[in-house]
Amino acid sequence: PYLVYTYTTEPLENDESMGIYIDFDLFDNLGRDNERIESVHHDMLQYFKNKDNQVHLHDDFLIRFDSLTISPFPTGSDTLQRRTGQLYARIDWRK
């Protein structure tokens, strides 16, 4: 499986915070067997459900992951599986 993504940012209530929407597509070209793509889907959901993975403190910023959605996306192909999703994060810049 492989993942491609784009992101957009939005300013929040002050200059020290911003929101990021990360839109992604998860693909697997193994055919109708969707075991691998479902495994990656499950691992991503489990990772962001874990409270320890939702907040990361770095020297320059604090990032909080707030939501993750993943949905099947029909491809019309017998060989390509696809899931589409969005992750939202909030960054608070440290001064």
Residue pairs with C-beta under 8 A, 6 or more apart in sequence:
1 26
1 27
1 28
1 36
1 37
1 40
2 26
2 27
2 28
3 24
3 25
3 26
3 27
3 40
4 24
4 25
4 27
5 22
5 23
5 24
5 25
6 22
6 23
6 24
7 20
7 21
7 22
7 23
8 20
8 21
8 23
9 18
9 19
9 20
9 21
10 18
10 19
10 20
10 21
11 17
11 18
11 19
12 18
12 19
12 90
16 92
16 93
16 95
17 90
17 91
17 92
17 93
18 90
18 91
18 93
19 88
19 89
19 90
19 91
20 88
20 89
20 90
20 91
21 86
21 87
21 88
22 86
22 87
22 88
22 89
23 84
23 85
23 86
24 84
24 85
24 86
24 87
25 73
25 82
25 83
25 84
25 85
26 37
26 40
26 41
26 70
26 82
26 83
26 84
26 85
27 37
27 80
27 81
27 82
28 34
28 36
28 37
28 40
28 80
28 81
29 79
29 80
29 81
30 36
30 37
30 79
30 81
31 78
31 79
32 78
32 79
34 81
37 81
37 82
37 83
41 70
41 83
44 68
44 70
44 85
45 68
45 70
47 53
48 54
48 65
48 68
48 87
53 65
54 64
54 65
54 66
55 62
55 63
55 64
55 65
56 62
56 63
59 94
60 93
60 94
61 91
61 92
61 93
61 94
62 91
62 92
62 94
63 89
63 90
63 91
63 92
64 89
64 90
64 92
65 87
65 88
65 89
66 88
66 89
66 90
67 86
67 87
67 88
68 85
68 86
68 87
68 88
69 85
69 86
70 83
70 84
70 85
71 83
71 84
71 85
72 82
72 83
73 82
73 83
73 84
74 82
75 81
75 82
